[in-house]
């Protein structure tokens, strides 16, 4: 069981153009608000700089010249064009099937940008540990639908997954990662990896326990993505929860030595 699904060209070219316009307006509004007002700045243990304004967090590209946005989260309530996707049956139907529930609701919506030439890599990780630090065991029931706003290729950092990796549960975490959120790369069977190349308008769906990464974008064009994370209906959204790093102690922190995994 691979655990992921690719819905090719789920959205039309006209719909994609409308979504791109909405995304760039949200980007411009948030950045302008950050430049004009007082923000709350957080620097994570890995040196990444996050800046919060009006309830939305800007994650800046760590090594880009000037200022380039890596991601914005959350973005619900910032555009009716984007919010309409929360109830679009083309997303909610497959997501309900993936989660095994009758009805899904929102957990969080975010934007990933991977701008041309500066979009950085995302190392091997699962979404689950971050969700778990906020939602506890409810994080097991969160899955992501990535709406591709540009063609996804190997060259611009298309998502790479380890099919079936979600079945093993929370993966051992990288002892060299100061955030405690990344997967130990020695625990990843890269021979099984699949890079999902698909045209704009396609959607990639996978559960929070799926091990995945993406390479940097070194091409001359952007690779923008809308991420809608769903959960069973009726549960609180991420914005209503608090991140508690102490919960990481509940998850595997196994080390790999001499080719064997041990606690």
C-alpha atoms as one frame of an Amber mdcrd trajectory, in Angstrom:
protein
   0.000   0.000   0.000   1.744   3.146  -1.236  -0.318   5.472   0.958  -0.366
   8.377  -1.480  -2.517   9.397  -4.423  -1.846  11.665  -7.392  -4.851  13.243
  -9.099  -3.520  14.564 -12.404  -4.902  17.863 -13.697  -7.675  17.915 -11.105
  -7.984  21.661 -11.634  -8.287  23.329 -15.022  -5.821  25.851 -16.400  -8.362
  28.617 -15.735  -8.767  27.498 -12.128  -5.009  27.284 -11.644  -4.562  30.826
 -12.986  -7.179  32.077 -10.524  -5.482  30.260  -7.649  -2.075  31.662  -8.614
  -3.476  35.187  -8.600  -5.044  34.620  -5.173  -1.818  33.178  -3.789   0.279
  36.111  -4.984  -2.237  38.585  -3.518  -2.070  36.812  -0.158   1.729  36.823
  -0.350   1.818  40.552  -1.128  -0.671  41.416   1.626   1.148  39.454   4.330
   4.602  40.745   3.417   3.321  44.332   3.215   1.684  43.986   6.619   4.912
  42.606   8.078   6.927  45.499   6.671   4.445  48.088   7.904   3.654  46.778
  11.379   5.103  45.251  14.499   5.798  41.537  14.168   6.826  38.715  16.461
  10.076  37.120  15.331  11.103  33.581  16.245  14.404  31.951  15.346  14.238
  28.166  15.394  17.170  26.060  16.645  18.207  25.384  13.036  18.575  29.126
  12.408  15.438  29.526  10.309  13.705  32.850  10.871   9.933  33.026  11.309
   7.974  36.255  11.525   4.331  36.397  12.652   1.924  39.121  11.639  -1.842
  39.062  12.122  -1.894  35.368  12.982   0.036  34.281   9.882   3.664  33.176
  10.081   6.174  34.002   7.352   8.947  31.430   7.093  11.768  33.181   5.269
  14.183  31.348   3.008  17.254  30.850   5.202  19.961  31.427   2.585  18.329
  33.536  -0.113  19.830  36.918  -0.979  17.439  39.638   0.080  14.113  38.426
   1.450  12.258  35.504  -0.115   9.293  33.727   1.451   9.617  29.980   1.937
   6.091  29.482   3.292   3.064  31.218   4.802   0.839  29.543   7.397  -2.033
  29.613   8.125  -3.767  31.301   5.214  -7.398  30.344   5.839  -9.703  33.357
   5.786  -7.366  35.404   3.592  -8.939  34.666   0.201 -12.382  33.351  -0.730
 -10.810  31.680  -3.775  -8.541  29.620  -1.540 -11.128  29.009   1.183 -13.515
  27.496  -1.364 -11.178  24.515  -1.663 -11.986  23.394   1.888 -15.405  22.232
   0.654 -14.509  21.301  -2.934 -15.677  17.705  -3.373 -12.737  16.970  -5.658
 -10.586  17.284  -2.525 -12.928  16.327   0.308 -14.078  13.054  -1.250 -10.624
  11.513  -1.771  -9.401  12.907   1.568 -12.319  11.337   3.438 -11.472   8.018
   1.781  -7.791   8.379   2.659  -8.623   9.097   6.319 -11.405   6.517   6.458
 -14.046   8.935   7.729 -17.432  10.101   6.509 -16.637  13.816   6.598 -13.464
  15.890   6.771 -12.791  19.367   8.082  -9.899  21.835   8.038  -6.734  21.488
  10.098  -4.511  24.111   8.446  -3.892  25.669   5.035  -0.461  26.954   4.031
   1.462  28.137   1.006   4.877  26.884  -0.078   6.691  28.988  -2.654  10.056
  27.499  -3.788  10.848  30.630  -5.753  12.974  30.381  -8.893  16.638  29.855
  -8.092  16.304  30.280  -4.305  13.673  27.786  -3.189  15.425  25.639  -0.597
  15.217  21.937   0.069  13.039  20.262   2.666  15.036  17.423   4.235  13.538
  13.987   4.933  10.676  14.435   7.376   7.151  13.503   8.332   4.529  16.182
   8.945   3.356  14.143  11.907   5.861  15.214  14.624   4.970  18.898  14.278
   1.239  18.122  14.244   1.729  15.816  17.250   3.394  18.595  19.242   0.215
  20.605  18.700  -2.620  18.068  18.569  -1.342  14.969  20.378  -2.826  11.693
  19.183  -5.285  13.536  16.917  -2.280  14.124  14.632  -2.569  10.520  13.448
  -5.721  11.587  11.609  -4.281  14.524   9.631  -3.505  14.240   5.916  -2.353
  16.743   3.297  -3.587  17.643  -0.174  -0.970  19.560  -2.164  -2.422  21.564
  -5.037   0.342  22.138  -7.592   0.186  25.645  -9.029   3.139  25.084 -11.369
   4.467  22.046 -13.191   6.383  19.859 -10.726   9.636  18.434 -12.064  12.817
  16.915 -10.703  14.593  20.144 -11.616  12.368  22.446  -9.575  12.202  20.281
  -6.467   9.177  18.041  -6.944   8.128  16.049  -3.876   9.918  12.755  -3.238
   8.099  10.133  -1.149   8.916   6.764   0.371   5.824   4.720  -0.557   4.428
   2.717   2.357   6.596   4.499   4.929   3.494   5.722   6.765   2.752   2.133
   7.824   5.785   2.095  10.149   4.470   4.963  12.287   6.634   7.801  13.593
  10.139   7.429  12.170  13.418   7.741  14.097  14.479  11.367  14.186  17.752
  12.833  13.036  20.101  13.254  16.037  21.911  16.024  14.137  18.734  18.092
  13.710  18.342  20.689  16.487  14.575  20.976  15.960  13.964  17.280  16.655
  11.505  17.151  13.756  13.491  15.651  10.859  13.758  11.956  10.028  17.137
  10.287  10.518  18.325   9.947   6.895  20.022   6.648   7.787  16.554   5.213
   8.445  15.298   6.108   4.951  15.361   3.496   2.199  16.142   5.857  -0.665
  16.108   2.978  -3.163  12.318   2.961  -2.730  11.915   6.713  -3.242   9.480
   8.055  -5.835   9.621  11.627  -7.124   6.169  12.870  -8.111   6.382  14.839
 -11.337   3.019  16.214 -12.429   1.587  19.189 -14.335   0.080  22.279 -12.743
  -3.431  21.644 -11.461  -2.559  18.181 -10.163  -2.989  17.206  -6.514  -0.822
  14.969  -4.342  -2.437  13.490  -1.221  -0.679  11.661   1.613  -0.984  11.067
   5.389   1.087  12.883   7.985   3.234   9.803   8.626   4.510   9.647   5.033
   8.286  10.174   4.866   9.055  12.772   2.199  11.433  15.496   1.083  11.891
  17.980  -1.736  15.011  19.227  -3.469  15.862  22.904  -4.013  14.505  24.784
  -6.993  17.427  25.848  -9.160  15.346  26.522 -12.273  14.262  29.893 -13.679
  10.596  29.451 -12.733   8.697  29.230  -9.440   7.212  26.048  -7.978   4.273
  27.193  -5.848   2.013  24.885  -3.860  -1.166  25.171  -1.858  -1.264  22.744
   1.071  -4.621  21.881   2.605  -4.308  19.650   5.657  -7.566  17.855   6.486
  -8.764  15.962   9.558 -12.034  14.350  10.689 -14.772  16.993  10.840 -15.477
  18.750  14.127 -11.955  18.865  15.538 -10.109  22.102  16.416  -7.920  23.674
  13.780  -4.186  24.091  14.249  -4.587  27.819  14.950  -6.505  26.949  18.132
  -3.714  24.680  19.420  -0.356  25.343  21.074   2.975  23.864  20.047   4.559
  21.872  22.879   8.081  20.654  22.042   8.086  18.431  25.135   5.776  16.060
  23.279   8.692  15.065  21.043   9.891  12.927  23.941   6.924  10.614  23.278
   8.184   9.800  19.766  10.952   7.461  18.582  14.415   8.910  18.939  16.252
   5.710  18.003  19.807   5.838  16.730  21.305   3.769  13.924  24.658   2.163
  14.507  26.553  -0.431  12.494  23.613  -0.723  10.125  21.133  -1.619  12.851
  18.369   0.381  14.415  18.268   0.345  18.185  16.893   2.405  21.041
